[in-house]
Amino acid sequence: MTSNDDYVLQILLENNVITQEQVDAAAASVTGEGESVIDIMLKSGELTEEIVLSYVAQAFGMEFVDISQADMGDATRSLLAGDIARKFRVVPLYESDGTLTVALADPLNFETLDGLRYALDKNVEAVIAPRQQILTMMTMLYPEQDASMDDIYNELGGGAGVPGEGNGADEEDSALEDQLGVSQASEADAPIVKLCAQIIMRAFVSRASDIHLEPMEKRFRIRYRIDGVLREQDAPPKRLQGAILQRFKLMANMKLSERRIPQDGRIQIKVKGRELDLRVSTVPTGHGESIVMRILDKQNLSLGLPELGFMTDDQQTFEQLIGLPDGILLVTGPTGSGKTTTLYACLGQINKPDRKLITVEDPVEYQMTGVNQVHVNADIGMTFAAALRAILRQAPNIVMIGEIRDLETASIAIEAALTGHLVFSTLHTNDAPGAITRLLDIGVKPFQVASALRAVMAQRLVRAICTECREQYTPETMELRSLGLNVDDLQSAMLYKGAGCQRCSQSGYKGRKGIFEIFKVDDEIQRLIFENSGVTEIRARARELGMRTLREDGIRKVIAGITTVSEVLRVTMGDED
């Protein structure tokens, strides 16, 4: 009933509302996964929700109220956006002296109030009301909410469900359901298929890059990664966990009976006319299999270099680099920093009929017209190194390697670069000059690095300010100092932040842009590499020669109104100037 039923039982026992014998009897009757002792006692009539919540309210010094007869009109609706109300499962009541009072059913979920205060940037207080009253009032206040999920829960015998995000069931939902096999499913399985379709559809509409299905001890958690940040979504009851996970495994062509080892699979579907490729990964946990689905949208391949977030000067520099006839160009950064997207954008820019392009990837994430793409499969001996040896006999002009992981792959890549091929690849390093150290660490000789390497670009992704709710503000002195700036530096500049709106789900951000550190290997840098100089010395010299750091590029984009100070600090905190 609440996020901590054990604590509620303790409160009820201390107030002599129930006896230990009743608790023990109810505990013996618990059979379903996710069912609690309080659930059993509510079903038997030994407890009512009103009694439970009244004592919980008393214990926390909160007010227990009946909102069934409350006057809910436009004035009340305007206090809180519908998507926020549904996300946190609260009903706005009134606002006084800058403090918003809301009704909620679970006072033990402490993240609710903290999340509301953060999302609204104001003080929020709460009273306790019965869950059904809150659901009823939410439907009354926000009638545009998605009822399809509730319908699915009702089909499954679950009664009132969790309010949705306002997407609505339409022809696209039906089309997706058909692709997932709802028409072929049995009468018992059809609602589960519909539910899985809703999960995917909502992720797509929310611009999510990943779907996380996470079994917890007492609940089933669903999170979407939107603009690089995980956001928790309304989730179905714990009892539906097993059926949902099995359905997604079936769609991904995984072994349903195998729950002890990780598995990988894929789901190919079309949503709103766009082809999506879902890369599915399962990992066994203590409370069930955790599933993560990476959403690959083939439309993203249309991204050009300007859409990546380059400023004009950096874009010109990078276009010159990818136009070189030979050598190695590396893109570096941590996982999820957009390295692969950048490489695909490069290939799209230089893919011409008079050039032969071959890629070696693990796995091939996007199919590109006019590009020969080779899939690595270590199980049959098709490693990066083996694939590289083979494709060099195909006489390519340009080669893209998904990642340089070992000395063998690096050696073949350098050999290709020194024999007239242009080679693109990625490395996991914190900054651009650090790529040299990384190559030397895996065993590449300094003279080989100096001869073959043309440039390294490090990158990070920052959330872009929502253009619909962007507003100017005056930054605090400490905020500027954290970036190494002072007020005098920004006398003529205007800084912006997102206020939060429906379009950006009240986050203030919509979409992501890159910040970049472009490190060119010229004669001076080559000399330092030949001399086996340390990365600190190489980095210092590169700065003297004009290299702009990730943080410095981030500052430029803050001043340009593209992103915020906090975003730049978030992604460059571990980087040194």
Secondary structure, 3 states (H helix, E strand, C coil): CCCCHHHHHHHHHHCCCCCHHHHHHHHHHCCCCCCCHHHHHHHHCCCCHHHHHHHHHHHHCCCECCCCCCCCCHHHHCCCCHHHHHHHCCEEEEEECCEEEEEECCCCCCHHHHHHHHHHCCEEEEEECCHHHHHHHHHHHCCCCCCHHHHHHHHCCCCCCCCCCCCCCCHHHHHHHHHCCCCCCCCCCHHHHHHHHHHHHHHHHCCEEEEEEEECCCCEEEEEEECCEEEEECCCCHHHHHHHHHHHHHHCCCCCCCCCCCEEEEEEEEECCEEEEEEEEEEEECCEEEEEEEEEEHHHHHCCHHHHCCCHHHHHHHHHHHCCCCEEEEEECCCCCCHHHHHHHHHHHHCCCCCCEEEEECCCCCCCCCCEEEECEHHHCECHHHHHHHHHCCCCCEEEECCCCCHHHHHHHHHHHHCCCEEEEEECCCCCCHHHHHHHHCCCCHHHHHHHEEEEEEEEEEEEECCCCEEEECCCHHHHHHCCCCHHHHCCCCEEEECCCCCCCCCCEEEEEEEEEEEECCHHHHHHHHCCCCHHHHHHHHHHCCCCCHHHHHHHHHHCCCCCHHHHHHHHCCCCC
